[in-house]
């Protein structure tokens, strides 16, 4: 497969591409696909193609998707107000029904089918067919049906990897009583990557990566430096929880986490199979 064909000017040589492929062969890579990026059909197709290519290259790839814009659109149609606390959607009884419907019945099967169209096998993992993400209960009373992962059913994911199938996971959790909870997609992806000790976790966003105070992209960032940038106000807003997810994943055994610009077609391949990269690599 000619990886270079996706970026002829900056792509690797044949020997370099072979080395990159060998580096990740039979390793686990978790991709988090953000809702903002998913709103563009061309980018969605490119992402599905990237995931399919990784599987064809004998890489165990898993996908966790978001869906914020799509959820907001349906909530707006139903005239349900969207509220947030510290970046997390307040999820009452009406909202959790919409969240589950959008994530599990719309986005997940669409993404699965798109990957299949590019020649790889994929399977949806949602509370409807597999309880992959288990939770204890809500983060807080104010947030409603919002939780953090407690345990991941890794056996389902690993079984699919052995069968050369891409698991496509909705960020929805279930407690022991069967109650459904909304989970931040970055948090879910980080937890899954941590539990399976993935080689790489790629968080696709709608920004180039982490920038310094002058707005220049930081290509590589250590955990101490990342914490320093949070303390001095360089890293702010929604990037803070992303960075904390990255740090938790690395400290839990993931070898590297990358925040990449999902607005760039084939950003996943560009990050993994070139010496330029497509975002900010977080390392120990």
GIRA-V585525 format. One line per field, one symbol per residue. phi: phi as a letter, one per 30 degrees, with the letter a starting at -180 (. if undefined). A space follows every 50 residues. Layout:
# GIRA-V585525
phi = ???
This chain:
# GIRA-V585525
phi = .dedddbedcdddedddddddddceiccbccccddddddcdddddddede dddedddicdcbbcccledddedddddchcdcbbbhicddbddddddded dddcccdedddedddddcjccbbdbbedbbddccbdlddadddidbbcdc acddddddddeddicddccddbcbcddjddbdbedddddddddddchddb bccdbcbdkccdddjddcdbbdeedddddddcidcbhddddddddedddd dcjddabbccdddceiddddddbbcciblcdcbd
